[in-house]
Amino acid sequence: MVEARRDTFKSPKPDAVRLLAFDLITEVNRNEGYSNLLLPAALNASSLDERDRNLVTELVYGTLRMQGKHDWVLAQISDRPWTEVDPGIIDVARLGVHQIHELRIPDHAAVSATVEVARKRLGESKASFVNALLRSVTRKTYAEWFDPLDQLSDNVERLAIEYSHPQWIISAYFDLLKDWQLVEQELATNNVPALPTLVSWPGYSSQAELIALGGEPTTYSQLGVRLKGNPGNIDLIKHRLAGVQDEGSQLVATVFAAAASGTSWLDLCAGPGGKAALLSSIAKQRGITFTANEFSTPRADLVKKVVHGARVWCGDGRDISSHNETFDGILIDAPCTGLGALRRRPEVRWRRTLSDLRELTLLQRELIDSAASVLNPGAVLGYATCSPHLAETTVQVLDILKKHPELEQIDIAQFLPENLHDAVRGNSMSLWTHKHGTDAMFLALFRKKTTTES
């Protein structure tokens, strides 16, 4: 009997695509990895063809993005509380449900291929549980699973399941948009992968060069293009003459540059270097001395690679006065919840919490105080976040005006592109992904009064 069972046992044979996808999802969910860093590196190191690379990308980003929705389904099937299930089972089951519900993969193929991954990585016993879970998922159609959501009276609960977002983020969007239909549009847009957006750096490359490579000009930024494919294959990117940067981030840098002048600029929180690269190239063309500051050493090293010789400090932005220098323009691209960039960073929605928000808003205020202390009279201060959250935007602006009477807010409308509409909130730039096709960036501008004005 033992020999017979040994003869019928087959070693697991997972396909390379799903095995790689599972390993990356595990690294993101269990070891706090970043998908936008891990995935490109893994693909470059693989021998997968273009079609398989695209499938890995969808499996990783898609599963991470929609895992809240998948968990809602799986929790109804599991015979034990879903939060108490082995993390490996959770991740591989999510991978399976994503194929069943979100991709055009036949149910039997999605189940069998995912179970092979479970057998390889988790063992036979856990794979049997995964098999049972996924087969239970397939016993209902997609409509049978999700049509009942229309009966939920709580909009936050319904949208959280349907669009796979934490409830606190949905509430934060409604606080700003005041319209459930608009909230739903934003949530839906967050779940649509964005095309890579490139930026030309003045003095090193041009938008025309990027268009010649097949790029489609960005709508508002005169420096960017959207381009299908892997940006890492483009020579201008390889040689650090152009960068990869969302159009909203490009606007933060160019609008700040349009408002600021003088002879010295500081990017207070520069890592990983997107805005610093663009600002440093603009500053160089205008004869302005540019300095970048970044708290993290690895991120400061990244900044050094893209600012073409500009000065880079590595230190806490809250202690910037220790350098005994003042500046004519300071941009604070503040650490924030990142709620405006969820389509590009799928795991962020699950990592951030309300407690993070409280800590981040305190840090933002401390950075603002620090920057104000080294701002020259008549100089411009820019405060930016990649979050539309009220606490990180409007509330911070009000706090600045109350705490720093030496600062006056500048109406930002005069510096915005003429074709950028419905993008101002309380004299600040406030972008929305569903309206503008950019990350939901926020930028407020202030000018320090001169002695005669104070």
C-alpha positions as CSV (number, residue, x, y, z in Angstrom):
1,M,0.0,0.0,0.0
2,V,2.8,2.4,0.8
3,E,4.5,1.7,-2.5
4,A,1.2,2.2,-4.4
5,R,0.6,5.6,-2.8
6,R,4.2,6.6,-3.5
7,D,3.7,5.7,-7.2
8,T,0.5,7.8,-7.5
9,F,1.9,10.9,-5.8
10,K,2.9,13.6,-8.2
11,S,5.3,16.4,-7.3
12,P,3.8,19.9,-7.5
13,K,4.4,21.6,-10.8
14,P,3.4,25.3,-10.5
15,D,3.9,27.5,-13.5
16,A,6.6,30.1,-13.2
17,V,4.2,33.0,-13.6
18,R,1.9,32.2,-10.6
19,L,4.8,31.1,-8.4
20,L,6.6,34.4,-9.0
21,A,3.4,36.3,-8.4
22,F,2.8,34.5,-5.1
23,D,6.3,35.1,-3.9
24,L,6.1,38.8,-4.6
25,I,2.6,39.1,-3.0
26,T,4.0,37.4,0.1
27,E,7.0,39.7,0.2
28,V,4.8,42.7,0.1
29,N,2.1,41.5,2.5
30,R,4.3,39.8,5.1
31,N,7.7,41.6,4.9
32,E,6.5,45.1,4.1
33,G,8.1,45.1,0.6
34,Y,7.1,47.6,-2.0
35,S,5.5,46.2,-5.1
36,N,6.7,49.0,-7.4
37,L,10.3,48.2,-6.5
38,L,10.1,44.4,-6.2
39,L,8.1,43.6,-9.3
40,P,10.4,45.4,-11.9
41,A,13.5,43.9,-10.4
42,A,12.0,40.4,-10.4
43,L,10.8,40.7,-14.0
44,N,14.2,42.0,-15.2
45,A,15.8,39.0,-13.5
46,S,13.4,36.5,-15.1
47,S,13.4,34.8,-18.5
48,L,9.7,35.3,-18.9
49,D,8.3,36.5,-22.3
50,E,6.3,39.7,-22.6
51,R,2.9,38.0,-22.3
52,D,3.9,36.2,-19.1
53,R,5.4,39.4,-17.7
54,N,2.1,41.2,-18.2
55,L,0.3,38.4,-16.4
56,V,2.7,38.5,-13.5
57,T,2.1,42.3,-13.3
58,E,-1.7,41.9,-13.3
59,L,-1.6,39.1,-10.7
60,V,0.6,41.0,-8.3
61,Y,-0.8,44.5,-8.6
62,G,-4.4,43.2,-9.1
63,T,-4.4,40.8,-6.2
64,L,-2.9,43.4,-3.8
65,R,-5.3,46.0,-5.0
66,M,-8.5,43.8,-4.7
67,Q,-7.5,41.7,-1.7
68,G,-10.1,43.3,0.5
69,K,-12.9,42.3,-1.9
70,H,-11.4,38.8,-2.2
71,D,-11.2,38.5,1.6
72,W,-14.9,39.3,1.9
73,V,-15.7,36.3,-0.3
74,L,-13.2,33.9,1.3
75,A,-14.4,34.8,4.9
76,Q,-17.9,33.6,4.0
77,I,-16.5,30.2,2.9
78,S,-13.8,29.5,5.5
79,D,-14.7,27.2,8.3
80,R,-12.5,29.2,10.7
81,P,-12.3,33.0,11.2
82,W,-10.4,34.4,8.2
83,T,-8.2,36.6,10.3
84,E,-6.9,33.4,12.1
85,V,-6.1,31.6,8.9
86,D,-2.4,30.9,8.0
87,P,-1.0,33.9,6.1
88,G,0.3,31.8,3.3
89,I,-3.2,30.3,2.7
90,I,-4.7,33.8,2.7
91,D,-2.3,35.1,0.1
92,V,-2.5,32.1,-2.2
93,A,-6.3,32.0,-1.9
94,R,-6.5,35.7,-2.8
95,L,-4.4,35.0,-5.8
96,G,-6.8,32.3,-6.9
97,V,-9.9,34.4,-6.3
98,H,-8.4,37.2,-8.4
99,Q,-8.1,34.9,-11.3
100,I,-11.6,33.6,-10.9
101,H,-13.4,36.9,-10.5
102,E,-11.2,39.6,-12.2
103,L,-9.5,37.8,-15.1
104,R,-10.6,35.9,-18.1
105,I,-9.2,32.6,-16.9
106,P,-11.5,29.5,-16.8
107,D,-12.4,28.5,-13.2
108,H,-10.9,25.0,-13.4
109,A,-7.6,26.4,-14.7
110,A,-7.4,29.2,-12.1
111,V,-8.1,26.6,-9.3
112,S,-5.7,23.9,-10.4
113,A,-2.9,26.3,-11.2
114,T,-3.2,28.1,-7.9
115,V,-3.4,24.8,-5.9
116,E,-0.1,23.8,-7.5
117,V,1.5,26.9,-6.1
118,A,0.0,26.1,-2.7
119,R,1.4,22.5,-2.9
120,K,4.9,23.9,-3.8
121,R,5.0,26.7,-1.2
122,L,2.7,25.5,1.6
123,G,2.5,21.7,1.5
124,E,-0.2,19.2,0.7
125,S,-2.4,19.8,3.8
126,K,-2.7,23.5,3.3
127,A,-3.1,23.1,-0.4
128,S,-6.1,20.8,0.2
129,F,-7.7,23.7,2.2
130,V,-6.9,26.1,-0.6
131,N,-8.5,23.7,-3.1
132,A,-11.6,23.5,-1.1
133,L,-11.9,27.3,-0.7
134,L,-11.5,28.0,-4.3
135,R,-13.9,25.3,-5.5
136,S,-16.4,26.8,-3.1
137,V,-15.8,30.2,-4.7
138,T,-16.6,28.8,-8.2
139,R,-20.0,27.3,-7.1
140,K,-21.5,30.8,-7.4
141,T,-21.3,33.2,-10.3
142,Y,-19.8,36.6,-9.9
143,A,-23.3,38.1,-10.0
144,E,-24.5,35.8,-7.3
145,W,-21.6,36.8,-5.1
146,F,-21.9,40.6,-5.5
147,D,-25.4,41.5,-6.6
148,P,-26.6,41.3,-2.9
149,L,-24.3,44.3,-2.1
150,D,-27.0,46.5,-3.7
151,Q,-29.2,45.7,-0.7
152,L,-26.7,47.2,1.8
153,S,-28.0,50.5,3.1
154,D,-24.5,51.7,4.4
155,N,-22.7,53.3,1.4
156,V,-19.4,53.0,3.2
157,E,-19.7,49.3,3.8
158,R,-21.0,48.6,0.3
159,L,-18.3,50.6,-1.5
160,A,-15.5,49.2,0.8
161,I,-16.4,45.7,-0.4
162,E,-17.2,46.5,-4.0
163,Y,-14.1,48.6,-4.7
164,S,-11.8,47.0,-2.2
165,H,-10.9,50.0,0.0
166,P,-10.7,50.4,3.8
167,Q,-13.8,52.1,5.1
168,W,-11.8,55.0,6.6
169,I,-10.5,56.0,3.2
170,I,-13.9,56.0,1.7
171,S,-15.2,58.3,4.5
172,A,-12.2,60.6,4.0
173,Y,-13.1,60.9,0.3
174,F,-16.8,61.7,1.1
175,D,-15.7,64.4,3.5
176,L,-14.2,66.2,0.6
177,L,-16.4,65.3,-2.4
178,K,-19.8,65.3,-0.6
179,D,-21.2,63.1,-3.3
180,W,-21.4,59.3,-3.3
181,Q,-21.3,59.2,-7.1
182,L,-18.0,61.1,-7.2
183,V,-16.6,59.0,-4.4
184,E,-17.5,55.9,-6.4
185,Q,-15.7,57.4,-9.5
186,E,-12.6,58.0,-7.5
187,L,-12.6,54.5,-6.0
188,A,-13.1,52.9,-9.4
189,T,-10.3,55.0,-10.9
190,N,-8.0,53.9,-8.1
191,N,-8.5,50.3,-9.3
192,V,-7.5,51.0,-13.0
193,P,-3.7,50.6,-13.6
194,A,-2.1,53.8,-14.8
195,L,0.2,53.9,-17.8
196,P,3.8,54.9,-17.1
197,T,4.2,58.6,-17.2
198,L,7.6,60.1,-18.2
199,V,9.0,63.5,-17.6
200,S,11.7,65.4,-19.5
201,W,14.2,67.3,-17.4
202,P,14.8,70.8,-18.9
203,G,18.4,71.1,-20.1
204,Y,18.8,67.3,-20.4
205,S,15.8,66.2,-22.5
206,S,12.6,67.5,-24.0
207,Q,9.0,66.5,-24.3
208,A,9.5,66.3,-28.1
209,E,12.2,63.6,-27.7
210,L,9.8,61.6,-25.5
211,I,7.0,62.0,-28.1
212,A,9.4,60.8,-30.8
213,L,9.7,57.6,-28.8
214,G,6.0,57.0,-29.1
215,G,4.8,58.9,-26.1
216,E,1.5,60.7,-25.9
217,P,1.8,64.2,-24.5
218,T,0.4,64.7,-21.0
219,T,-2.7,66.9,-20.7
220,Y,-1.4,69.6,-18.4
221,S,2.3,69.2,-18.0
222,Q,4.4,70.5,-20.9
223,L,7.2,68.2,-19.9
224,G,5.6,64.8,-19.8
225,V,4.3,61.9,-21.9
226,R,2.4,58.7,-21.3
227,L,4.1,55.7,-22.8
228,K,3.2,52.0,-22.9
229,G,6.0,49.5,-22.2
230,N,8.9,49.4,-19.7
231,P,10.4,52.8,-19.1
232,G,13.6,51.1,-18.0
233,N,14.3,50.2,-21.6
234,I,14.5,53.8,-22.7
235,D,18.0,55.3,-23.1
236,L,17.0,58.7,-21.8
237,I,15.8,57.0,-18.6
238,K,18.8,54.7,-18.4
239,H,21.2,57.7,-18.7
240,R,19.2,59.8,-16.2
241,L,18.3,62.5,-18.6
242,A,14.6,62.0,-18.1
243,G,12.5,60.3,-15.4
244,V,9.4,58.4,-14.5
245,Q,6.9,60.7,-12.7
246,D,3.2,61.1,-12.5
247,E,1.7,64.2,-14.1
248,G,0.4,65.4,-10.8
249,S,3.8,65.3,-9.3
250,Q,5.2,67.1,-12.3
251,L,2.7,69.9,-11.7
252,V,3.6,70.2,-8.1
253,A,7.2,70.9,-9.2
254,T,6.5,73.2,-12.1
255,V,3.8,75.2,-10.3
256,F,6.1,75.7,-7.4
257,A,8.9,76.8,-9.8
258,A,6.6,79.2,-11.5
259,A,5.8,80.9,-8.2
260,A,9.3,80.9,-6.7
261,S,12.3,83.0,-7.6
262,G,15.5,84.2,-5.9
263,T,18.9,82.5,-6.0
264,S,18.5,79.4,-3.7
265,W,15.9,76.6,-3.5
266,L,15.5,73.8,-1.0
267,D,13.6,70.5,-1.4
268,L,13.2,69.6,2.2
269,C,11.9,66.0,1.8
270,A,13.5,65.0,-1.5
271,G,13.6,61.2,-1.6
272,P,13.3,59.2,-3.8
273,G,14.0,62.2,-6.0
274,G,11.3,62.7,-8.6
275,K,10.5,66.3,-7.8
276,A,14.1,67.1,-6.8
277,A,15.3,65.9,-10.3
278,L,12.8,68.2,-12.1
279,L,13.3,71.2,-9.7
280,S,17.1,70.9,-9.9
281,S,17.1,71.0,-13.7
282,I,14.8,74.0,-13.7
283,A,16.9,75.7,-11.1
284,K,20.1,75.1,-13.1
285,Q,18.6,76.7,-16.2
286,R,17.7,79.7,-14.2
287,G,21.0,80.1,-12.3
288,I,19.5,79.1,-9.0
289,T,21.4,77.1,-6.4
290,F,19.5,73.9,-5.5
291,T,19.8,71.8,-2.4
292,A,18.0,68.6,-1.6
293,N,17.5,67.2,1.9
294,E,16.4,63.6,2.7
295,F,16.2,61.9,6.1
296,S,16.9,58.3,4.8
297,T,20.4,57.5,3.6
298,P,19.3,55.0,0.9
299,R,16.8,57.5,-0.4
300,A,19.3,60.3,-0.3
301,D,21.6,58.2,-2.4
302,L,18.8,57.8,-5.0
303,V,18.4,61.6,-5.0
304,K,22.1,62.1,-5.7
305,K,21.8,60.0,-8.8
306,V,19.2,62.3,-10.4
307,V,20.1,65.9,-9.4
308,H,23.1,66.2,-11.7
309,G,25.6,67.3,-9.1
310,A,23.4,69.5,-6.9
311,R,24.0,69.5,-3.2
312,V,22.3,66.7,-1.2
313,W,22.0,66.7,2.6
314,C,21.1,63.6,4.5
315,G,19.3,64.6,7.8
316,D,16.1,65.2,9.6
317,G,14.2,68.0,7.9
318,R,13.0,69.2,11.3
319,D,16.6,70.2,12.1
320,I,17.3,72.0,8.8
321,S,18.3,75.2,10.7
322,S,21.4,73.4,11.9
323,H,23.0,74.1,8.5
324,N,22.8,77.9,9.2
325,E,21.5,78.7,5.8
326,T,18.3,80.4,4.5
327,F,16.5,80.0,1.2
328,D,14.4,81.9,-1.4
329,G,12.2,78.9,-2.1
330,I,11.4,75.8,-0.1
331,L,9.2,72.9,-1.2
332,I,8.0,70.5,1.5
333,D,6.8,67.3,-0.3
334,A,5.6,66.0,3.1
335,P,5.4,62.4,4.2
336,C,1.7,61.6,4.0
337,T,-0.8,58.8,3.9
338,G,-0.5,58.5,0.1
339,L,-4.2,58.3,-0.4
340,G,-3.9,60.2,-3.7
341,A,-1.6,57.6,-5.3
342,L,-3.5,54.3,-4.6
343,R,-3.7,53.3,-8.3
344,R,0.1,53.2,-8.5
345,R,0.8,51.8,-5.0
346,P,-1.8,49.1,-4.4
347,E,-0.6,48.0,-1.0
348,V,-0.7,51.5,0.5
349,R,-4.5,51.3,1.1
350,W,-4.0,48.3,3.4
351,R,-0.9,49.6,5.2
352,R,-2.2,53.1,6.3
353,T,-4.4,53.5,9.3
354,L,-6.0,56.4,11.2
355,S,-3.2,56.2,13.8
356,D,-0.7,56.7,10.9
357,L,-2.7,59.8,10.0
358,R,-2.3,61.3,13.4
359,E,1.5,60.7,13.5
360,L,1.9,62.0,9.9
361,T,0.0,65.3,10.5
362,L,2.2,66.0,13.5
363,L,5.3,65.4,11.5
364,Q,4.0,67.6,8.7
365,R,3.5,70.5,11.1
366,E,7.0,70.1,12.5
367,L,8.4,70.1,9.0
368,I,6.4,73.3,8.2
369,D,7.7,75.0,11.3
370,S,11.3,74.0,10.4
371,A,11.0,75.3,6.8
372,A,9.5,78.6,7.9
373,S,12.5,79.2,10.2
374,V,14.9,79.2,7.2
375,L,12.7,81.0,4.7
376,N,14.0,84.4,3.6
377,P,11.6,87.4,3.6
378,G,9.7,87.6,0.3
379,A,10.5,83.9,-0.4
380,V,8.0,81.2,-1.4
381,L,7.1,78.1,0.7
382,G,5.3,75.2,-1.0
383,Y,3.5,72.5,1.0
384,A,2.6,69.4,-1.0
385,T,1.1,66.0,-0.3
386,C,0.1,63.1,-2.4
387,S,-3.1,62.9,-0.4
388,P,-6.4,64.8,-0.5
389,H,-7.3,64.1,3.1
390,L,-8.7,67.1,4.9
391,A,-6.3,66.7,7.9
392,E,-3.3,66.7,5.6
393,T,-4.4,69.5,3.3
394,T,-7.0,72.1,4.3
395,V,-6.5,71.7,8.0
396,Q,-2.8,72.1,7.7
397,V,-3.1,75.2,5.6
398,L,-5.4,76.8,8.3
399,D,-2.9,75.8,10.9
400,I,0.0,77.4,9.0
401,L,-1.9,80.7,8.6
402,K,-2.8,80.7,12.3
403,K,0.6,79.6,13.7
404,H,2.8,81.6,11.2
405,P,1.4,85.2,10.8
406,E,4.6,86.0,8.9
407,L,3.3,83.8,6.0
408,E,0.5,84.7,3.6
409,Q,-1.1,82.2,1.3
410,I,-0.7,82.8,-2.4
411,D,-3.7,82.2,-4.7
412,I,-2.4,79.3,-6.7
413,A,-4.8,79.7,-9.7
414,Q,-2.5,82.2,-11.4
415,F,0.3,79.6,-11.7
416,L,-1.8,76.7,-13.0
417,P,-2.0,75.6,-16.6
418,E,-4.9,77.3,-18.5
419,N,-6.6,74.0,-19.4
420,L,-6.5,72.7,-15.8
421,H,-10.1,73.2,-14.5
422,D,-11.8,72.4,-11.2
423,A,-8.5,72.0,-9.5
424,V,-8.5,74.7,-6.8
425,R,-9.7,74.2,-3.2
426,G,-9.3,77.2,-0.9
427,N,-6.6,78.9,-3.1
428,S,-4.6,75.6,-3.2
429,M,-4.2,73.1,-6.0
430,S,-6.2,69.9,-5.4
431,L,-6.1,67.3,-8.1
432,W,-8.4,64.2,-8.3
433,T,-7.6,61.1,-10.2
434,H,-11.2,60.7,-11.5
435,K,-11.3,64.3,-12.7
436,H,-7.8,65.0,-13.9
437,G,-6.2,61.5,-14.6
438,T,-3.3,62.3,-12.3
439,D,-2.5,61.3,-8.7
440,A,-4.6,63.3,-6.3
441,M,-1.9,65.8,-5.4
442,F,-2.3,68.8,-3.2
443,L,-0.1,72.0,-3.2
444,A,-0.4,75.2,-1.2
445,L,1.9,78.2,-1.7
446,F,2.9,80.8,0.9
447,R,5.0,83.9,0.8
448,K,7.0,85.2,3.8
449,K,6.2,88.8,4.4
450,T,9.0,91.3,4.3
451,T,9.9,93.4,7.4
452,T,7.9,96.4,6.2
453,E,4.8,94.2,5.7
454,S,4.9,92.5,9.1
